[in-house]
Amino acid sequence: MVMVNISHYVDEKILENEGRWKGSEKVRNISLPEELVFTVDDKILNNINQAEAQYLKQASDLQIVAYAFTSFGKKLTKKKRLHPDTFVQLALQLAYYRLHGRMLHAIMGKGRGRDTENLKETPHPAQSPMWMELHLMSRRS
């Protein structure tokens, strides 16, 4: 997925600049690559062979399942005017509450307006509105 995003970004930039390089024309003087020679003994070669065999054994028995979450999407959180950070904080709190039966302190950023340079992350005690919401969510499922 990273390569797809990078390729998309590069394509967009090429189209935006009409295929012409608009960066620096300066060429740096970089030394040529040199070959690295490693000396390994029989013990290291044996360990490498064992690691490869273990990897092949475990990889042959691996199944990956990726489920798509379709219950709701971005439109619902926007409709409910729920900030993404708040949504993630609630999800993490709910997961922790379901596992351990208690809440953690919430970590929230505090700053002045759009002043992001002085943003400080501070722990806040579990607030009763959040506690009630988590309690209700945990009872629903």
trRosetta pair geometry for C-beta under 8 A, 3 or more apart (Angstrom, degrees):
i j d omega theta_ij theta_ji phi_ij phi_ji
1 4 5.5 -50 -152 32 39 115
1 5 6.5 36 152 -16 68 104
2 5 5.9 -58 -153 38 32 109
2 6 6.2 30 152 -17 67 108
3 6 5.6 -53 -142 39 33 111
3 7 6.1 34 158 -19 66 107
4 7 5.9 -56 -146 38 27 110
4 8 6.3 28 155 -20 63 108
5 8 5.7 -53 -146 36 30 112
5 9 6.3 32 155 -20 64 106
6 9 5.7 -56 -150 36 31 112
6 10 6.3 30 154 -18 66 106
7 10 5.7 -53 -146 37 31 110
7 11 6.3 33 155 -19 65 106
8 11 5.8 -55 -148 37 29 112
8 12 6.4 31 154 -20 64 106
9 12 5.8 -54 -149 35 30 112
9 13 6.4 27 154 -17 64 107
10 13 5.8 -57 -149 38 31 110
10 14 6.3 33 153 -21 66 105
11 14 5.7 -54 -147 34 31 111
11 15 6.4 27 156 -14 65 106
12 15 5.9 -58 -151 39 30 109
12 16 6.0 32 152 -23 66 110
13 16 5.4 -52 -141 37 32 115
13 17 6.1 9 164 0 66 110
14 17 6.4 -69 -143 50 24 93
14 19 5.7 34 -177 -91 87 55
15 18 7.5 24 -174 -78 31 36
15 19 8.0 22 -91 -46 29 70
17 20 5.5 -126 150 59 96 68
17 21 7.4 58 143 -98 145 16
17 22 5.3 -134 -139 -11 131 119
21 25 7.9 118 112 -87 123 74
31 34 7.9 -9 134 -31 114 99
40 44 4.1 -112 -165 82 103 136
40 45 5.8 122 128 -50 121 82
40 48 7.9 14 177 -17 155 135
41 44 5.5 100 53 11 64 98
41 45 7.3 -125 106 0 35 93
42 45 5.6 -57 -146 41 35 112
42 46 6.0 39 155 -23 69 106
43 46 5.7 -54 -149 35 28 113
43 47 6.5 28 153 -18 63 106
44 47 5.6 -54 -148 37 33 112
44 48 6.4 35 152 -21 65 103
45 48 5.6 -52 -149 34 32 113
45 49 6.4 32 153 -18 65 105
46 49 5.8 -55 -149 37 31 111
46 50 6.4 31 152 -18 65 106
47 50 5.6 -52 -145 37 32 111
47 51 6.3 33 155 -20 65 105
48 51 5.8 -54 -147 36 30 110
48 52 6.3 30 154 -19 64 106
49 52 5.7 -54 -147 36 31 112
49 53 6.3 31 154 -19 64 106
50 53 5.7 -55 -147 37 31 111
50 54 6.2 30 155 -18 65 107
51 54 5.7 -54 -146 38 30 110
51 55 6.2 33 154 -21 64 106
52 55 5.7 -53 -147 36 30 113
52 56 6.3 28 156 -17 65 106
53 56 5.9 -55 -146 37 30 109
53 57 6.3 31 154 -20 64 107
54 57 5.7 -55 -148 35 31 113
54 58 6.3 20 158 -10 66 109
55 58 6.1 -64 -146 43 27 102
55 59 5.8 22 160 -17 67 115
56 59 5.8 -56 -133 41 26 108
56 60 6.2 32 162 -27 62 107
57 60 6.2 -58 -153 28 23 110
57 61 7.2 -4 157 3 57 110
58 61 6.3 -76 -155 47 33 96
58 62 6.6 52 148 -51 67 105
59 62 5.4 -41 -148 2 39 127
70 73 7.9 -18 -144 -53 44 97
72 75 7.8 -123 -178 62 83 78
72 76 4.2 -22 -179 7 124 154
72 77 7.8 124 134 -32 118 77
73 76 6.3 120 59 7 44 95
73 77 8.0 -98 124 5 37 94
74 77 6.0 -60 -155 40 40 106
74 78 6.2 38 151 -18 72 108
75 78 5.7 -58 -148 40 32 111
75 79 6.1 35 154 -24 68 107
76 79 5.5 -52 -144 35 31 113
76 80 6.2 17 159 -6 66 109
77 80 6.0 -60 -142 47 30 102
77 82 4.5 -91 -159 66 79 105
77 84 6.9 73 146 -85 150 62
77 87 5.5 -19 -130 -76 134 148
78 81 7.3 26 -179 -79 35 39
78 82 7.9 -91 -60 41 18 70
82 86 5.7 -127 -174 84 79 120
82 87 5.2 91 139 -65 116 99
83 86 4.3 88 62 6 89 107
83 87 6.9 -155 91 -10 45 85
84 87 5.4 -53 -146 35 34 115
84 88 6.3 31 158 -16 68 104
85 88 5.9 -55 -148 38 31 107
85 89 6.2 33 153 -20 65 108
85 109 7.8 -55 -173 15 161 109
86 89 5.6 -54 -145 37 30 113
86 90 6.3 31 155 -19 65 105
87 90 5.9 -55 -150 36 28 110
87 91 6.4 28 152 -20 63 107
88 91 5.5 -53 -147 36 33 113
88 92 6.3 31 155 -17 66 105
89 92 6.0 -56 -148 38 29 109
89 93 6.2 28 154 -18 64 109
89 106 5.8 51 -172 -146 127 109
89 107 7.8 -153 -118 55 112 65
89 108 7.5 17 -104 -83 157 86
90 93 5.6 -56 -144 39 30 111
90 94 6.1 32 156 -22 66 106
90 130 7.2 -141 -104 -146 84 97
90 133 6.9 -54 -137 118 119 131
90 134 7.3 -159 -156 -79 79 88
90 137 7.9 116 171 -20 107 165
91 94 5.8 -53 -146 35 28 111
91 95 6.4 28 155 -18 63 106
92 95 5.8 -54 -148 35 31 110
92 96 6.3 26 155 -14 65 108
93 96 5.8 -59 -148 40 30 108
93 97 6.0 31 154 -22 66 109
93 103 5.8 11 -161 -139 103 96
93 104 6.7 -138 -116 40 76 87
93 106 7.0 -24 -74 -88 127 95
93 130 6.7 -30 141 168 170 117
93 134 5.6 -90 127 -94 111 136
94 97 5.6 -54 -143 38 30 113
94 98 6.3 30 157 -19 65 105
94 134 5.5 -161 -92 -134 71 91
94 137 5.5 -56 -119 104 128 139
94 138 6.6 -175 -151 -66 87 87
95 98 5.9 -55 -148 35 28 109
95 99 6.5 21 155 -14 62 109
96 99 5.8 -61 -149 40 31 108
96 100 5.9 -24 172 26 69 113
96 102 7.9 -56 137 82 96 55
96 103 7.0 92 97 -133 115 43
96 104 5.6 -22 128 -11 163 111
97 100 6.9 -79 -127 58 19 75
97 101 6.8 52 -172 -118 57 12
97 102 6.8 -142 -121 74 66 13
97 103 5.7 -3 -84 -81 102 68
97 134 5.1 124 -15 170 170 128
97 138 6.0 -105 117 -66 120 140
98 138 5.9 -176 -83 -123 84 110
103 126 4.1 100 99 -109 136 144
103 130 7.4 116 -144 116 155 109
103 131 6.2 -103 -20 -102 153 84
103 134 6.5 122 -86 63 117 166
104 126 7.3 133 82 -69 22 106
105 123 4.2 39 133 -176 136 108
105 124 6.1 162 -174 69 90 35
105 125 5.9 -53 -118 -104 92 33
105 126 6.5 -107 -100 -42 44 69
106 123 7.2 142 74 -155 37 59
106 124 5.0 -24 66 60 90 96
106 126 6.9 114 -18 -98 92 51
106 127 7.3 -38 11 -1 134 96
106 130 6.9 -22 -47 139 141 178
107 121 5.4 19 178 179 102 106
107 122 7.3 168 -147 81 62 24
107 123 5.6 -37 -93 -94 69 63
107 124 7.7 163 -94 14 21 78
108 121 7.2 170 85 -146 22 65
108 122 6.7 -30 64 62 69 72
108 124 5.7 -4 19 -1 113 126
109 119 4.9 -6 -167 -174 115 111
109 120 7.1 142 -152 72 61 33
109 121 5.5 -39 -92 -92 64 68
110 119 7.1 150 70 -155 36 61
110 120 5.4 -27 61 64 89 86
110 121 7.8 151 14 -100 75 21
110 122 5.7 -9 5 17 122 117
111 115 5.0 -159 169 81 110 82
111 116 6.2 8 -154 -101 172 36
111 118 5.7 132 -135 86 92 77
111 119 4.0 -43 -64 -97 125 71
111 120 7.1 146 -73 14 70 64
112 115 4.4 17 66 31 83 132
112 118 6.7 10 16 75 97 125
115 118 5.2 -6 142 37 115 102
115 119 7.3 171 112 -53 69 74
116 119 5.1 -15 -157 -26 51 123
124 127 6.9 -4 135 -42 116 102
126 130 6.4 -127 -167 81 72 116
126 131 5.5 82 154 -67 109 104
127 130 4.8 81 65 14 87 106
127 131 6.8 -153 93 -11 40 91
128 131 5.2 -52 -139 37 35 118
128 132 6.2 37 161 -21 68 102
129 132 5.9 -53 -149 35 31 109
129 133 6.4 30 153 -17 64 106
130 133 5.6 -55 -147 38 33 111
130 134 6.2 32 155 -17 67 107
131 134 5.9 -57 -147 39 27 108
131 135 6.2 30 154 -21 63 108
132 135 5.6 -54 -146 36 30 114
132 136 6.4 28 156 -17 65 106
133 136 5.9 -56 -149 38 30 108
133 137 6.2 28 154 -18 65 108
134 137 5.6 -53 -142 38 32 111
134 138 6.2 29 159 -19 66 107
135 138 6.0 -57 -146 36 26 107
135 139 6.6 24 155 -18 62 107
136 139 5.8 -59 -150 35 32 109
136 140 6.5 37 153 -29 66 104
137 140 5.8 -51 -151 25 34 115
137 141 7.2 4 164 -1 64 105
138 141 6.9 -70 -151 42 30 91
